[in-house]
């Protein structure tokens, strides 16, 4: 079993995978996502294809997380 990590310890593709799971993207699209090296992939069975989800660089991919963090008081927007 892999060692559990805290969110603040995640970076790169692992953090992107966490954000995608937090938003329920895999469940909504009925796909399995995984992180490998610096990239996020969609499982296609015998391999994978890059999955274009970039909460670190595209506002559209991170807006849901920003909104939710502001709602619960984790993030304050001025």
C-alpha positions as CSV (number, residue, x, y, z in Angstrom):
1,X,0.0,0.0,0.0
2,X,1.5,3.4,-0.9
3,X,2.4,5.8,1.8
4,X,-0.3,8.4,2.5
5,X,0.7,12.0,1.9
6,X,-0.7,15.3,2.9
7,X,-2.1,17.6,0.2
8,X,0.6,20.2,1.0
9,X,3.2,17.5,0.1
10,X,1.8,17.0,-3.4
11,X,3.2,18.7,-6.5
12,X,3.1,18.3,-10.2
13,X,1.0,15.5,-11.7
14,X,0.2,14.1,-8.2
15,X,-1.4,17.5,-7.2
16,X,-3.2,17.7,-10.6
17,X,-4.6,14.2,-10.1
18,X,-5.8,15.1,-6.6
19,X,-7.5,18.3,-8.0
20,X,-9.2,16.2,-10.7
21,X,-10.4,13.7,-8.2
22,X,-11.6,16.4,-5.8
23,X,-13.7,17.8,-8.7
24,X,-15.1,14.4,-9.5
25,X,-13.9,14.5,-13.1
26,X,-13.2,10.8,-13.4
27,X,-16.6,9.9,-12.0
28,X,-18.5,12.4,-14.2
29,X,-16.7,11.4,-17.4
30,X,-16.5,7.7,-16.4
31,X,-12.8,7.5,-16.9
32,X,-9.8,6.5,-14.8
33,X,-7.1,9.1,-14.4
34,X,-3.5,8.4,-13.2
35,X,-0.3,10.4,-12.7
36,X,2.9,9.3,-14.3
37,X,6.0,11.4,-14.1
38,X,5.1,15.0,-14.8
39,X,1.8,14.2,-16.6
40,X,-1.8,13.3,-16.0
41,X,-3.2,10.5,-18.1
42,X,-6.5,8.9,-19.0
43,X,-6.4,5.1,-18.7
44,X,-7.3,3.5,-22.1
45,X,-6.7,-0.1,-21.1
46,X,-3.4,-1.2,-22.5
47,X,-1.9,2.3,-22.1
48,X,-2.9,5.8,-21.6
49,X,-3.4,9.1,-23.3
50,X,-2.5,12.6,-21.9
51,X,-5.5,14.2,-20.2
52,X,-5.8,18.0,-20.7
53,X,-6.5,19.2,-17.1
54,X,-4.3,21.9,-15.8
55,X,-5.5,23.6,-12.6
56,X,-2.0,25.1,-12.2
57,X,-2.2,27.1,-15.4
58,X,-5.8,27.3,-16.7
59,X,-8.3,29.4,-14.7
60,X,-11.2,27.3,-16.1
61,X,-9.7,24.1,-14.6
62,X,-9.2,25.7,-11.2
63,X,-12.2,28.0,-10.8
64,X,-14.3,25.3,-9.1
65,X,-11.6,24.7,-6.5
66,X,-11.2,28.4,-5.9
67,X,-14.9,28.8,-5.4
68,X,-15.2,25.9,-3.0
69,X,-12.2,27.0,-1.0
70,X,-13.6,30.5,-0.7
71,X,-17.0,29.1,0.4
72,X,-15.5,27.2,3.3
73,X,-13.2,30.0,4.4
74,X,-9.9,28.4,3.4
75,X,-9.3,31.2,0.8
76,X,-10.3,34.8,1.1
77,X,-10.7,36.8,-2.1
78,X,-10.4,40.6,-2.1
